[in-house]
C-alpha cells in the first residue's frame, strides 16, 4: 500500500471519536508523536493541551516515556501534513 492509500485507509478506518492504541515515539514540549503500527506512514500527534489523563493538563515531565503504550481518541484529520490528532482524557 502506498502513502496515499494508507492515508485514505487511516481516515476511513479511524473516524473522529475512535479509540486508537499506539506507542509513544517522540516527546516534545508541544506534545508527542505516537506510532500506530497499522498505519506506519501516518503521523499521530497528541498536543500538550490534548493530553489530560485525569481531566487536567499536566506538566510534560509527567508525560509517558518514549516506548510507553498510550490510547487516545481521534479528534482531527489534518490533510496538509497527513496527521491524525489524538486526545487523551
ABEGO torsion letter per residue (X at the ends): XBAAAAAAAAAAABBBGBBBBBBBABBBAAEBBBBBAABAABBBBBBAAABBAAGBBBBAAABBBBGBBBBBBBABBBAAAGBBBBBBX
